[in-house]
């Protein structure tokens, strides 16, 4: 048996927040704005790619970029891999999906104070 600790391919929002030193809300906002790349799981929440977190940290760094190496002679054009961006869809609140009237703030306050 070998004790290999491999870095996970994707992170939970809480794990990404710890790595970035941000709060959960900020990480959710970065995900919604497209700064962090990941995917939604049905009931398991959001997963963010580990390489996306590392790339975000590099973009936020004020260190000088490493000097570029001279391009090697290649036979054809170089193919670059762009990250896949999944389309986001609008989701209605749970009450509206189930056909119920949504409560307003006043409804909740009046019910609780009565």
Backbone bond lengths (Angstrom), bond angles and torsions (degrees), N, CA, C in turn:
res aa  C-N    CA-C-N  psi(-1)  N-CA   C-N-CA  omega(-1)  CA-C   N-CA-C  phi
1 X - - - 1.447 - - 1.519 110.11 -
2 X 1.285 116.57 135.18 1.459 119.84 178.35 1.520 108.95 -115.00
3 X 1.293 115.91 143.14 1.466 121.65 -179.71 1.517 109.34 -95.12
4 X 1.309 116.10 73.77 1.457 119.75 178.55 1.519 108.52 -92.48
5 X 1.305 115.17 123.79 1.461 119.39 176.30 1.519 106.92 -101.45
6 X 1.304 115.43 105.13 1.458 119.60 179.64 1.520 108.66 -97.05
7 X 1.300 115.44 144.42 1.453 120.99 178.88 1.528 108.43 -73.38
8 X 1.325 117.52 134.79 1.465 118.74 -179.13 1.522 111.21 -65.85
9 X 1.322 115.07 151.98 1.451 120.97 -179.39 1.524 111.74 -72.38
10 X 1.338 115.77 -34.99 1.457 120.37 178.04 1.520 109.39 -138.66
11 X 1.335 115.11 156.12 1.461 121.95 -174.16 1.520 110.63 -120.34
12 X 1.327 115.30 151.57 1.453 120.11 169.99 1.525 107.58 -72.69
13 X 1.315 116.54 161.98 1.467 120.69 -178.44 1.522 110.30 -59.84
14 X 1.326 116.91 -39.71 1.462 120.28 -179.40 1.526 110.98 -64.40
15 X 1.339 117.16 -40.50 1.468 121.00 178.96 1.525 110.67 -66.11
16 X 1.324 116.64 -40.56 1.463 120.09 177.85 1.526 110.79 -65.34
17 X 1.339 116.49 -38.47 1.466 120.71 178.87 1.525 110.73 -63.25
18 X 1.323 116.66 -39.58 1.471 120.29 178.99 1.522 109.74 -65.14
19 X 1.332 117.35 -44.80 1.471 120.55 -179.75 1.522 111.80 -63.25
20 X 1.333 116.30 -38.09 1.462 119.86 -178.00 1.524 112.95 -83.91
21 X 1.332 116.50 -20.69 1.458 120.08 -176.41 1.526 111.50 78.15
22 X 1.340 117.03 24.99 1.451 123.24 -179.77 1.519 109.73 -110.70
23 X 1.325 115.58 169.62 1.454 121.20 173.59 1.521 110.52 -83.64
24 X 1.329 115.78 167.29 1.460 120.84 -178.91 1.525 111.75 -61.65
25 X 1.326 116.62 -41.61 1.466 120.40 -178.01 1.525 110.49 -61.77
26 X 1.312 117.30 -41.36 1.464 121.10 179.92 1.523 110.65 -64.07
27 X 1.329 116.73 -40.82 1.467 120.02 179.63 1.526 110.06 -66.16
28 X 1.335 117.68 -41.46 1.465 120.10 176.04 1.532 110.46 -60.46
29 X 1.323 117.42 -41.56 1.466 121.04 179.53 1.531 110.88 -64.76
30 X 1.334 117.15 -43.02 1.464 120.45 177.89 1.520 110.75 -61.69
31 X 1.330 117.37 -37.28 1.458 121.56 177.86 1.526 110.60 -66.18
32 X 1.330 116.42 -45.10 1.468 120.45 -179.23 1.527 111.31 -65.98
33 X 1.339 117.83 -33.63 1.468 121.82 179.97 1.521 112.24 -79.47
34 X 1.335 117.55 -11.17 1.456 120.88 179.95 1.515 114.09 89.79
35 X 1.327 117.60 6.33 1.465 120.78 177.65 1.533 110.63 -71.58
36 X 1.317 116.96 -34.06 1.456 122.57 174.90 1.526 107.49 -113.03
37 X 1.318 116.34 134.20 1.455 121.62 -176.44 1.522 108.88 -101.55
38 X 1.314 115.76 136.69 1.452 120.15 179.23 1.511 110.12 -170.51
39 X 1.319 115.62 -154.48 1.460 120.07 -178.97 1.513 109.54 -150.92
40 X 1.330 114.64 159.36 1.464 121.19 177.86 1.516 108.63 -96.95
41 X 1.324 115.11 139.60 1.457 120.38 171.36 1.509 106.11 -108.24
42 X 1.306 116.66 147.99 1.467 119.99 -172.12 1.518 113.01 -49.13
43 X 1.295 117.86 -67.99 1.471 120.13 -177.41 1.516 112.30 -109.79
44 X 1.291 116.84 -1.93 1.464 121.01 -176.31 1.520 113.14 -95.35
45 X 1.315 118.02 1.27 1.460 120.37 177.54 1.515 112.69 88.65
46 X 1.312 115.58 -148.61 1.457 122.77 -174.93 1.519 109.20 -108.70
47 X 1.317 115.78 141.72 1.456 122.11 172.30 1.517 107.13 -119.77
48 X 1.329 115.82 137.05 1.464 121.79 -177.82 1.516 107.63 -115.90
49 X 1.334 115.76 133.10 1.457 119.72 -179.61 1.528 110.53 -64.44
50 X 1.337 115.93 137.64 1.467 120.99 -178.93 1.527 111.01 -62.60
51 X 1.338 116.71 -37.55 1.466 118.88 179.56 1.522 111.24 -66.37
52 X 1.349 116.81 -27.78 1.456 120.34 178.58 1.530 110.90 -68.42
53 X 1.339 116.29 -39.04 1.464 120.63 177.85 1.528 109.71 -65.39
54 X 1.348 115.85 -45.12 1.473 119.79 179.26 1.530 110.98 -62.42
55 X 1.332 116.48 -40.42 1.465 120.78 179.06 1.526 110.97 -65.99
56 X 1.331 117.28 -39.50 1.466 121.41 178.44 1.535 110.17 -63.06
57 X 1.325 116.61 -42.29 1.466 120.29 179.27 1.524 109.93 -62.72
58 X 1.325 117.29 -41.14 1.473 120.67 178.53 1.526 111.09 -63.80
59 X 1.341 116.20 -40.84 1.469 119.43 179.98 1.523 111.82 -66.11
60 X 1.325 117.59 -31.99 1.459 121.58 -178.41 1.526 112.42 -84.02
61 X 1.312 117.07 -11.69 1.464 121.44 -178.03 1.524 110.05 -72.47
62 X 1.333 115.80 146.61 1.467 119.21 177.95 1.525 110.93 -100.98
63 X 1.329 117.46 10.49 1.459 121.12 178.11 1.525 109.54 -71.34
64 X 1.316 115.52 150.37 1.459 120.27 178.89 1.528 108.93 -68.89
65 X 1.326 117.40 139.51 1.457 119.23 179.36 1.522 111.34 -67.17
66 X 1.317 115.52 152.21 1.464 120.57 179.24 1.529 108.55 -65.00
67 X 1.341 116.88 146.05 1.468 118.71 179.79 1.527 109.99 -62.96
68 X 1.309 115.21 139.35 1.459 120.54 -178.95 1.522 109.99 -75.29
69 X 1.316 114.52 140.16 1.465 119.33 176.54 1.524 108.15 -80.66
70 X 1.313 117.04 150.73 1.469 117.81 178.02 1.528 109.32 -64.72
71 X 1.314 116.77 141.72 1.466 118.90 -178.00 1.520 111.42 -64.87
72 X 1.323 115.04 137.73 1.462 120.35 177.94 1.521 108.52 -80.38
73 X 1.307 115.62 150.03 1.462 120.02 179.42 1.522 108.51 -70.81
74 X 1.317 115.75 125.54 1.462 120.63 179.45 1.519 108.99 -124.70
75 X 1.299 114.90 159.58 1.458 120.21 -177.95 1.524 111.71 -75.37
76 X 1.329 116.94 -33.15 1.458 119.24 -176.54 1.510 111.13 -136.36
77 X 1.329 116.18 -176.77 1.471 118.76 178.88 1.530 110.37 -67.10
78 X 1.312 114.44 144.27 1.469 120.06 -178.76 1.524 109.20 -77.65
79 X 1.313 115.33 133.47 1.463 120.15 179.12 1.518 108.36 -94.86
80 X 1.316 116.03 128.80 1.458 120.40 177.63 1.514 108.39 -108.21
81 X 1.299 114.80 144.68 1.455 120.27 -179.71 1.522 108.42 -96.44
82 X 1.320 115.86 119.06 1.448 120.63 177.68 1.518 108.66 -97.56
83 X 1.315 117.71 143.91 1.465 119.29 179.86 1.522 110.88 -66.78
84 X 1.309 114.86 142.73 1.456 120.01 178.92 1.522 108.86 -77.51
85 X 1.310 116.52 126.54 1.459 121.47 178.19 1.518 107.11 -106.23
86 X 1.301 115.73 117.12 1.449 120.49 -178.63 1.522 109.99 -83.11
87 X 1.329 117.84 139.55 1.464 119.13 179.43 1.525 110.40 -69.70
88 X 1.315 115.67 140.65 1.461 120.78 178.93 1.518 107.97 -95.20
89 X 1.324 116.70 145.41 1.444 119.69 178.32 1.517 109.14 -120.61
90 X 1.320 115.08 148.66 1.457 120.58 178.64 1.520 109.01 -76.03
91 X 1.305 116.67 136.23 1.456 121.75 179.73 1.518 108.08 -119.20
92 X 1.321 115.84 131.16 1.453 120.33 177.71 1.522 108.94 -72.77
93 X 1.325 117.60 154.25 1.459 119.70 173.60 1.526 110.27 -59.76
94 X 1.314 116.02 153.60 1.455 121.92 -173.99 1.526 112.63 -55.23
95 X 1.332 117.44 -42.09 1.461 120.58 -178.89 1.527 110.65 -62.28
96 X 1.310 118.17 -41.36 1.460 121.46 -179.40 1.526 110.82 -68.84
97 X 1.324 117.87 -35.80 1.460 120.23 177.97 1.513 111.02 -64.43
98 X 1.311 116.62 -30.91 1.460 120.48 -178.31 1.527 112.25 -91.72
99 X 1.314 118.29 5.67 1.445 122.43 175.01 1.519 114.44 81.12
100 X 1.329 117.60 15.01 1.460 119.24 179.85 1.516 109.56 -97.97
101 X 1.346 114.24 159.76 1.456 119.97 176.19 1.526 107.59 -74.84
102 X 1.311 115.61 134.31 1.455 119.79 179.00 1.521 110.05 -78.78
103 X 1.328 116.10 139.34 1.458 120.75 179.17 1.519 109.90 -79.32
104 X 1.305 115.43 144.65 1.456 120.27 175.20 1.524 108.57 -97.30
105 X 1.287 116.37 171.06 1.454 121.18 179.70 1.526 110.73 -60.23
106 X 1.332 116.27 -40.95 1.463 120.26 -179.25 1.523 111.37 -63.60
107 X 1.338 117.17 -39.48 1.466 121.13 177.70 1.523 110.81 -59.15
108 X 1.313 116.57 -44.45 1.461 121.29 -177.73 1.517 110.44 -68.24
109 X 1.335 118.11 -42.76 1.457 121.71 -178.82 1.522 110.39 -65.83
110 X 1.326 117.18 -43.77 1.463 120.02 -179.44 1.516 111.57 -65.44
111 X 1.320 118.29 -37.81 1.461 121.71 -179.91 1.519 110.62 -67.18
112 X 1.319 117.03 -43.89 1.461 120.75 -176.94 1.518 112.57 -72.61
113 X 1.339 117.68 -31.97 1.456 119.73 -177.96 1.531 111.93 -82.54
114 X 1.315 117.71 -17.17 1.468 120.81 -178.99 1.515 112.26 -77.40
